[in-house]
Amino acid sequence: MSVPLSPWATEVFGKQALAVRVGLGQALRNMQANAQAAQEQTDSRTNHTYGSARWQGQFERVWEELKDLPGAVPVKPFGFPFELVIVGRGLIYPFLYSKTKSDVRTARIPRESRLVRELFTFAPEPAHVQDAFDFDGFGESGEVVEPRGALASVPSGTRLILVPFACNASELLEAHWGIAALGAERRLEWETDPERLPLPDTVTSHGQRLMTIPKQPTASELELTSFDGGAEPTLTLSSRANVDQQRDVPPLTEAEPADDQTSEDDANH
């Protein structure tokens, strides 16, 4: 049974609303699968690899799924390593709000940063403006944040669409989307009901990403490269001079090393 689109989604994304909703769900599914694959390949006792791959994937997989929609535009915030996506009048910002199932209505933005403040210039005003922006010293200085980089050229009337999701190294739990203001203590004040995004069971792949273990050498190939499989070295024998034998000079068992034609500096060039 299909879930009908909310009026706000159609207003923001127009005819692309359904495709955006489907694409976001698929992007998060792909993000989770890629992050789990990276974690498995490292065979690490920590989840650092998963976390890094997940953070990268939550932006790159979204762009992959939505880039072919009419009017989709990448937007790279100032000093941010990844691109966000605008479709229609919606600037999409996915973020992890929990590692367990929890009420998204109590979700917080995970980090208080200049980027977050720039993004929320495209969001509704919070109920208590002074309290909402009283963090990281910004409230005390009274600084007015202006979008920088590509965000500075975002068209007027663009709305920030939040995509909070919950996941951990074991599973993708749930995802939502909606419009909210940034309230006090990083809490979200939802203007729309945060709606659940359908998450597909299957994974799709775009481009060339490492999905399997590289081919291992065969037994015959190993025979050609093993340390004892090559030609035997040629031994150079010479007799000792009579004077060395009379003076009881120890025999020379190894040839003098040849002058090295490289230096340590060569490794840096």
C-alpha positions in Angstrom: 0.0 0.0 0.0 1.5 3.3 -1.1 1.7 6.2 1.3 0.2 9.4 -0.1 2.4 12.4 -0.4 1.9 15.3 2.0 1.0 18.7 0.6 4.3 20.2 1.8 6.3 17.7 -0.3 4.4 18.5 -3.4 4.7 22.2 -2.8 8.5 21.9 -2.4 9.4 19.3 -5.0 6.5 19.6 -7.4 6.1 16.6 -9.8 9.4 15.2 -8.5 8.1 14.7 -5.0 7.5 10.9 -5.2 10.8 10.3 -7.0 12.6 12.3 -4.3 11.0 10.2 -1.6 11.9 7.0 -3.3 15.4 8.1 -4.1 16.1 9.1 -0.5 15.0 5.8 0.8 17.2 4.0 -1.7 20.2 6.2 -1.0 20.1 5.5 2.7 19.8 1.7 2.0 22.8 1.9 -0.2 24.7 4.0 2.3 24.1 1.4 5.0 25.2 -1.5 2.7 28.4 0.2 1.6 29.3 1.2 5.1 28.8 -2.4 6.4 30.8 -3.8 3.5 33.7 -1.4 4.3 33.6 -2.4 7.9 33.6 -6.1 7.0 36.6 -5.7 4.7 38.7 -4.1 7.4 37.9 -6.8 9.9 38.4 -4.2 12.7 37.3 -4.6 16.3 36.0 -1.0 16.3 33.3 0.6 14.1 35.4 3.5 13.0 35.5 2.3 9.4 31.7 1.9 9.4 31.2 5.4 10.8 33.5 7.1 8.3 31.9 5.3 5.3 28.4 6.0 6.6 29.1 9.7 7.0 30.5 9.9 3.5 27.7 7.8 2.1 24.8 9.8 3.5 25.7 12.6 1.1 27.3 10.8 -1.9 24.6 8.2 -2.2 21.8 10.8 -2.0 23.4 12.7 -4.9 23.8 9.5 -6.9 20.1 8.7 -6.5 18.7 12.2 -7.2 21.2 13.6 -9.8 19.2 12.5 -12.8 15.9 14.1 -11.7 15.0 17.2 -13.7 16.3 20.3 -12.0 18.5 18.5 -9.5 21.5 20.7 -8.6 24.6 19.9 -6.4 25.4 22.5 -3.8 28.8 22.5 -2.0 28.8 24.5 1.3 31.8 26.5 2.2 34.5 24.3 3.7 32.4 21.1 3.5 33.8 18.0 1.8 30.6 16.8 0.2 27.8 18.2 -1.9 24.2 18.6 -0.9 21.3 18.4 -3.4 18.6 20.9 -4.4 15.5 19.5 -6.2 12.8 22.0 -7.0 12.7 24.3 -3.9 14.1 21.8 -1.5 17.7 21.8 -0.1 18.2 18.3 1.3 20.2 17.7 4.4 20.5 14.1 5.7 21.9 13.4 9.2 22.2 10.6 11.8 20.0 11.5 14.8 20.2 8.2 16.7 21.9 4.8 16.8 18.8 3.2 18.2 15.0 3.5 17.6 13.8 6.7 19.3 11.2 9.4 18.8 12.3 11.6 15.9 10.2 14.4 17.3 12.7 14.8 20.1 15.7 14.6 17.7 18.6 17.1 17.9 21.0 18.3 15.3 24.1 16.3 16.1 26.6 19.1 16.0 26.5 22.9 16.5 28.5 24.3 13.7 28.7 27.2 11.4 27.4 25.0 8.5 24.3 24.1 10.5 23.6 27.8 11.1 24.0 28.6 7.4 21.7 25.7 6.5 19.0 26.8 8.9 18.8 30.2 7.3 16.6 28.3 4.8 14.4 26.9 7.6 11.5 28.5 9.6 12.3 30.8 12.5 12.4 29.1 15.8 9.9 29.9 18.5 12.6 31.5 20.7 15.2 33.0 18.4 17.5 34.2 21.1 17.7 30.9 22.9 17.9 28.8 19.7 21.1 30.5 18.5 22.8 30.9 21.8 25.6 28.4 21.3 29.3 28.4 20.4 29.5 32.1 21.3 27.3 33.2 18.5 24.5 34.4 20.7 26.7 36.5 22.8 28.3 38.3 19.9 25.1 38.9 18.1 26.7 37.8 14.8 24.3 37.4 11.9 25.2 34.3 9.9 25.1 34.6 6.1 25.4 31.6 3.8 28.8 31.2 2.2 30.1 29.3 -0.8 27.5 27.8 -3.1 24.9 28.3 -0.4 25.1 32.1 -1.0 23.7 31.6 -4.5 20.8 29.3 -3.4 17.6 30.8 -4.8 15.3 32.7 -2.5 12.3 30.7 -1.3 14.3 27.4 -1.0 13.3 25.3 2.0 15.7 23.2 4.1 14.4 19.6 4.0 15.7 17.5 6.9 16.3 13.8 6.5 17.0 12.4 10.0 17.8 8.7 10.1 18.7 6.1 12.7 21.2 3.3 12.1 24.1 1.5 13.6 26.7 -1.0 12.3 24.2 -3.8 12.4 21.1 -2.3 10.7 19.4 0.7 9.2 16.5 1.3 11.6 14.3 4.1 10.2 14.4 7.4 8.4 12.1 10.5 8.2 11.9 13.7 6.3 10.2 17.1 7.0 10.7 20.8 7.7 11.8 22.1 11.1 13.3 25.1 12.9 16.4 24.9 15.0 15.3 25.4 18.6 17.1 25.7 21.9 19.8 23.2 22.7 19.9 22.0 19.1 16.3 20.6 19.4 14.2 20.5 16.2 10.9 22.4 16.2 8.9 20.5 13.5 6.8 22.7 11.3 5.5 19.5 9.5 5.1 16.1 11.0 8.3 14.2 10.4 7.2 11.5 8.0 8.7 8.1 7.7 10.6 7.4 4.6 10.0 3.9 3.0 13.3 2.0 3.0 13.7 -0.7 0.3 15.1 -4.1 1.0 17.4 -4.2 -2.1 20.6 -2.4 -2.7 21.5 -0.7 -6.0 25.0 0.2 -7.1 26.2 3.2 -9.2 29.7 3.4 -10.6 32.7 1.3 -9.6 32.9 0.7 -5.9 34.7 -2.2 -4.2 31.9 -4.8 -3.6 34.0 -8.0 -3.5 37.4 -9.2 -2.4 40.0 -8.9 -5.1 41.0 -12.0 -7.1 43.7 -14.0 -5.2 46.7 -15.5 -7.1 46.4 -19.2 -8.1 48.7 -21.9 -6.9 50.6 -21.9 -10.2 51.1 -18.1 -10.0 52.4 -18.5 -6.5 55.0 -21.0 -7.7 56.5 -18.4 -10.0 56.8 -15.8 -7.3 57.9 -17.8 -4.2 61.3 -17.0 -2.8 62.7 -20.4 -3.7 61.2 -20.7 -7.1 63.8 -18.6 -9.0 67.1 -19.4 -10.6 69.9 -20.3 -8.3 72.5 -17.5 -7.8 75.9 -17.8 -9.4 78.7 -18.3 -6.9 82.1 -16.6 -7.6 85.0 -18.6 -6.1 88.5 -17.3 -5.8 91.7 -18.6 -4.1 93.4 -16.7 -1.3 96.7 -15.1 -1.9 99.8 -16.8 -0.3 100.6 -13.7 1.7 97.1 -13.7 3.3 97.5 -17.4 4.2 100.9 -16.8 5.8 99.7 -13.8 7.9 96.6 -15.7 9.0 94.2 -13.1 7.5 90.6 -14.3 7.9 89.0 -15.3 4.6 86.6 -12.9 2.9 83.3 -14.7 2.8 81.2 -12.0 1.2 81.9 -9.6 -1.7 82.3 -5.9 -1.0 78.9 -4.2 -1.5 78.6 -2.1 -4.6 78.1 1.7 -4.3 74.4 2.6 -3.9 73.2 4.6 -6.8 70.1 6.0 -5.0 69.7 8.1 -1.8 67.0 8.4 0.8 66.0 11.7 -0.8 64.8 9.8 -3.9 61.8 8.5 -2.0 60.5 12.0 -1.8 60.6 12.8 -5.5 
